[in-house]
Amino acid sequence: MNRTQKMAWWMMVWMGAGMITAGIAVLILYFKVGFPKAWSGLGFLGLCGFGGLAPLVFKKDPGPVQFDERDRDIQLKSARAGFAISYLVFGLLAMGIWTYCRRQGMSAVSIEVLPMIWGLAAITCFFCQALMTLLLYGKDNTSKEGGDA
């Protein structure tokens, strides 16, 4: 497993832990105090920030070649996938909020919603990029195991 894969796993673990913990916290707070106070459970999404420490945790691989063309292509494809999914999530959230506000007869959206939309799009981008990195490395390894010597 190379450094890029280790960093992707690190990101997946911390982002998964942050999202699961935040979801559980919001659910528990909802039953105890109700909304809008339950949204304070989203503070556990801060755990996702530990994923950004991956370059400090995993030092560069020893050896003359640490990153080749295949690695660069995988990183490019995974970054594109992360941005595409993030854009899709942002658009769906914006249209969903717009539809909700129209049905409720609201003419304005609270500014408190905007950071949550941006945050969810950012988390989606990094999570999907890490996931695609792992999937693309896995796909390359399974195709090489079967045959050519």
Short mmCIF file of the C-alpha atoms (twelve columns), coordinates in Angstrom:
data_MODEL
# 
_entry.id   MODEL 
# 
loop_
_atom_site.group_PDB 
_atom_site.id 
_atom_site.type_symbol 
_atom_site.label_atom_id 
_atom_site.label_alt_id 
_atom_site.label_comp_id 
_atom_site.label_asym_id 
_atom_site.label_seq_id 
_atom_site.Cartn_x 
_atom_site.Cartn_y 
_atom_site.Cartn_z 
_atom_site.pdbx_PDB_model_num 
ATOM 1   C CA . MET A 1   0.000   0.000   0.000   1 
ATOM 2   C CA . ASN A 2   1.519   3.297   -1.047  1 
ATOM 3   C CA . ARG A 3   1.321   6.663   0.704   1 
ATOM 4   C CA . THR A 4   -1.666  7.860   -1.342  1 
ATOM 5   C CA . GLN A 5   -3.710  4.815   -0.366  1 
ATOM 6   C CA . LYS A 6   -2.795  5.217   3.299   1 
ATOM 7   C CA . MET A 7   -3.827  8.860   3.187   1 
ATOM 8   C CA . ALA A 8   -7.136  7.922   1.523   1 
ATOM 9   C CA . TRP A 9   -7.860  5.329   4.228   1 
ATOM 10  C CA . TRP A 10  -6.995  7.888   6.921   1 
ATOM 11  C CA . MET A 11  -9.408  10.354  5.338   1 
ATOM 12  C CA . MET A 12  -12.179 7.746   5.037   1 
ATOM 13  C CA . VAL A 13  -11.833 6.680   8.674   1 
ATOM 14  C CA . TRP A 14  -11.903 10.197  10.124  1 
ATOM 15  C CA . MET A 15  -14.671 11.449  7.860   1 
ATOM 16  C CA . GLY A 16  -16.762 8.359   8.498   1 
ATOM 17  C CA . ALA A 17  -16.242 8.701   12.239  1 
ATOM 18  C CA . GLY A 18  -17.160 12.385  12.134  1 
ATOM 19  C CA . MET A 19  -20.308 11.862  10.093  1 
ATOM 20  C CA . ILE A 20  -21.526 8.904   12.144  1 
ATOM 21  C CA . THR A 21  -20.801 10.630  15.459  1 
ATOM 22  C CA . ALA A 22  -22.509 13.842  14.321  1 
ATOM 23  C CA . GLY A 23  -25.557 11.916  13.123  1 
ATOM 24  C CA . ILE A 24  -25.862 10.055  16.418  1 
ATOM 25  C CA . ALA A 25  -25.382 13.269  18.409  1 
ATOM 26  C CA . VAL A 26  -28.081 15.106  16.438  1 
ATOM 27  C CA . LEU A 27  -30.452 12.180  16.878  1 
ATOM 28  C CA . ILE A 28  -29.887 11.971  20.648  1 
ATOM 29  C CA . LEU A 29  -30.166 15.735  21.082  1 
ATOM 30  C CA . TYR A 30  -33.339 15.776  19.012  1 
ATOM 31  C CA . PHE A 31  -35.059 13.406  21.426  1 
ATOM 32  C CA . LYS A 32  -33.715 15.236  24.482  1 
ATOM 33  C CA . VAL A 33  -34.119 18.920  23.563  1 
ATOM 34  C CA . GLY A 34  -35.582 18.995  20.037  1 
ATOM 35  C CA . PHE A 35  -34.687 21.221  17.148  1 
ATOM 36  C CA . PRO A 36  -33.047 23.744  16.645  1 
ATOM 37  C CA . LYS A 37  -30.788 22.928  19.610  1 
ATOM 38  C CA . ALA A 38  -30.164 19.436  18.234  1 
ATOM 39  C CA . TRP A 39  -28.168 20.941  15.355  1 
ATOM 40  C CA . SER A 40  -25.354 21.594  17.822  1 
ATOM 41  C CA . GLY A 41  -24.524 17.895  17.440  1 
ATOM 42  C CA . LEU A 42  -23.093 18.792  14.036  1 
ATOM 43  C CA . GLY A 43  -20.067 20.062  15.945  1 
ATOM 44  C CA . PHE A 44  -18.779 16.497  15.839  1 
ATOM 45  C CA . LEU A 45  -18.195 16.999  12.121  1 
ATOM 46  C CA . GLY A 46  -15.008 18.691  13.308  1 
ATOM 47  C CA . LEU A 47  -13.566 15.181  13.585  1 
ATOM 48  C CA . CYS A 48  -13.460 15.172  9.790   1 
ATOM 49  C CA . GLY A 49  -10.722 17.793  10.025  1 
ATOM 50  C CA . PHE A 50  -8.299  15.191  11.353  1 
ATOM 51  C CA . GLY A 51  -8.343  13.717  7.851   1 
ATOM 52  C CA . GLY A 52  -6.349  16.741  6.716   1 
ATOM 53  C CA . LEU A 53  -3.455  15.652  8.908   1 
ATOM 54  C CA . ALA A 54  -2.727  12.661  6.665   1 
ATOM 55  C CA . PRO A 55  0.290   14.266  4.902   1 
ATOM 56  C CA . LEU A 56  1.875   14.849  8.309   1 
ATOM 57  C CA . VAL A 57  1.150   11.336  9.564   1 
ATOM 58  C CA . PHE A 58  2.323   9.440   6.482   1 
ATOM 59  C CA . LYS A 59  5.803   10.422  5.396   1 
ATOM 60  C CA . LYS A 60  7.029   9.971   1.849   1 
ATOM 61  C CA . ASP A 61  7.767   6.425   0.744   1 
ATOM 62  C CA . PRO A 62  11.419  5.414   0.662   1 
ATOM 63  C CA . GLY A 63  12.926  4.769   -2.717  1 
ATOM 64  C CA . PRO A 64  13.672  6.672   -5.898  1 
ATOM 65  C CA . VAL A 65  10.127  6.582   -7.360  1 
ATOM 66  C CA . GLN A 66  7.321   7.730   -5.100  1 
ATOM 67  C CA . PHE A 67  4.714   8.872   -7.615  1 
ATOM 68  C CA . ASP A 68  4.380   7.776   -11.248 1 
ATOM 69  C CA . GLU A 69  2.025   8.403   -14.163 1 
ATOM 70  C CA . ARG A 70  -0.497  5.832   -12.978 1 
ATOM 71  C CA . ASP A 71  -0.663  7.488   -9.551  1 
ATOM 72  C CA . ARG A 72  -1.112  10.892  -11.173 1 
ATOM 73  C CA . ASP A 73  -3.941  9.574   -13.376 1 
ATOM 74  C CA . ILE A 74  -5.662  7.999   -10.379 1 
ATOM 75  C CA . GLN A 75  -5.393  11.239  -8.400  1 
ATOM 76  C CA . LEU A 76  -6.747  13.246  -11.337 1 
ATOM 77  C CA . LYS A 77  -9.722  10.902  -11.843 1 
ATOM 78  C CA . SER A 78  -10.520 10.792  -8.135  1 
ATOM 79  C CA . ALA A 79  -10.331 14.597  -7.830  1 
ATOM 80  C CA . ARG A 80  -12.694 14.977  -10.776 1 
ATOM 81  C CA . ALA A 81  -15.111 12.468  -9.269  1 
ATOM 82  C CA . GLY A 82  -15.008 14.261  -5.912  1 
ATOM 83  C CA . PHE A 83  -15.712 17.641  -7.476  1 
ATOM 84  C CA . ALA A 84  -18.497 16.234  -9.672  1 
ATOM 85  C CA . ILE A 85  -20.298 14.557  -6.778  1 
ATOM 86  C CA . SER A 86  -19.801 17.648  -4.626  1 
ATOM 87  C CA . TYR A 87  -21.334 19.834  -7.332  1 
ATOM 88  C CA . LEU A 88  -24.254 17.411  -7.621  1 
ATOM 89  C CA . VAL A 89  -24.821 17.471  -3.838  1 
ATOM 90  C CA . PHE A 90  -24.632 21.272  -3.794  1 
ATOM 91  C CA . GLY A 91  -27.163 21.534  -6.609  1 
ATOM 92  C CA . LEU A 92  -29.538 19.025  -5.032  1 
ATOM 93  C CA . LEU A 93  -29.370 20.820  -1.690  1 
ATOM 94  C CA . ALA A 94  -29.980 24.207  -3.290  1 
ATOM 95  C CA . MET A 95  -32.947 22.952  -5.296  1 
ATOM 96  C CA . GLY A 96  -34.310 21.019  -2.316  1 
ATOM 97  C CA . ILE A 97  -34.170 24.092  -0.076  1 
ATOM 98  C CA . TRP A 98  -35.733 26.222  -2.818  1 
ATOM 99  C CA . THR A 99  -38.583 23.722  -3.237  1 
ATOM 100 C CA . TYR A 100 -39.120 23.499  0.524   1 
ATOM 101 C CA . CYS A 101 -39.229 27.289  0.897   1 
ATOM 102 C CA . ARG A 102 -41.708 27.675  -1.974  1 
ATOM 103 C CA . ARG A 103 -44.034 25.060  -0.501  1 
ATOM 104 C CA . GLN A 104 -43.848 26.679  2.940   1 
ATOM 105 C CA . GLY A 105 -44.510 30.125  1.482   1 
ATOM 106 C CA . MET A 106 -41.127 31.456  2.620   1 
ATOM 107 C CA . SER A 107 -39.597 34.220  0.535   1 
ATOM 108 C CA . ALA A 108 -36.112 34.067  2.075   1 
ATOM 109 C CA . VAL A 109 -33.645 31.442  3.242   1 
ATOM 110 C CA . SER A 110 -31.902 31.858  6.573   1 
ATOM 111 C CA . ILE A 111 -28.224 32.646  6.302   1 
ATOM 112 C CA . GLU A 112 -27.602 29.908  8.882   1 
ATOM 113 C CA . VAL A 113 -28.288 27.344  6.147   1 
ATOM 114 C CA . LEU A 114 -25.519 28.523  3.825   1 
ATOM 115 C CA . PRO A 115 -22.502 27.285  5.859   1 
ATOM 116 C CA . MET A 116 -24.175 23.907  6.273   1 
ATOM 117 C CA . ILE A 117 -24.662 23.601  2.511   1 
ATOM 118 C CA . TRP A 118 -21.055 24.539  1.846   1 
ATOM 119 C CA . GLY A 119 -19.787 22.203  4.574   1 
ATOM 120 C CA . LEU A 120 -21.745 19.241  3.289   1 
ATOM 121 C CA . ALA A 121 -20.495 19.859  -0.253  1 
ATOM 122 C CA . ALA A 122 -16.882 20.063  1.019   1 
ATOM 123 C CA . ILE A 123 -17.186 16.882  3.084   1 
ATOM 124 C CA . THR A 124 -18.729 15.125  0.092   1 
ATOM 125 C CA . CYS A 125 -15.868 16.248  -2.147  1 
ATOM 126 C CA . PHE A 126 -13.098 14.968  0.116   1 
ATOM 127 C CA . PHE A 127 -14.916 11.769  1.053   1 
ATOM 128 C CA . CYS A 128 -15.662 10.866  -2.578  1 
ATOM 129 C CA . GLN A 129 -12.127 11.698  -3.646  1 
ATOM 130 C CA . ALA A 130 -10.704 9.344   -1.011  1 
ATOM 131 C CA . LEU A 131 -13.226 6.647   -1.906  1 
ATOM 132 C CA . MET A 132 -12.473 6.892   -5.631  1 
ATOM 133 C CA . THR A 133 -8.739  6.777   -4.931  1 
ATOM 134 C CA . LEU A 134 -9.171  3.499   -3.082  1 
ATOM 135 C CA . LEU A 135 -11.514 2.080   -5.721  1 
ATOM 136 C CA . LEU A 136 -9.191  2.970   -8.603  1 
ATOM 137 C CA . TYR A 137 -6.134  1.513   -6.884  1 
ATOM 138 C CA . GLY A 138 -8.130  -1.624  -6.098  1 
ATOM 139 C CA . LYS A 139 -9.300  -1.917  -9.698  1 
ATOM 140 C CA . ASP A 140 -5.739  -1.621  -10.996 1 
ATOM 141 C CA . ASN A 141 -4.434  -4.235  -8.568  1 
ATOM 142 C CA . THR A 142 -7.123  -6.805  -9.342  1 
ATOM 143 C CA . SER A 143 -6.599  -6.488  -13.111 1 
ATOM 144 C CA . LYS A 144 -2.854  -7.128  -12.733 1 
ATOM 145 C CA . GLU A 145 -3.189  -10.133 -10.433 1 
ATOM 146 C CA . GLY A 146 -4.762  -12.335 -13.047 1 
ATOM 147 C CA . GLY A 147 -2.317  -12.556 -15.786 1 
ATOM 148 C CA . ASP A 148 0.621   -10.935 -17.426 1 
ATOM 149 C CA . ALA A 149 4.034   -11.801 -16.126 1 
# 
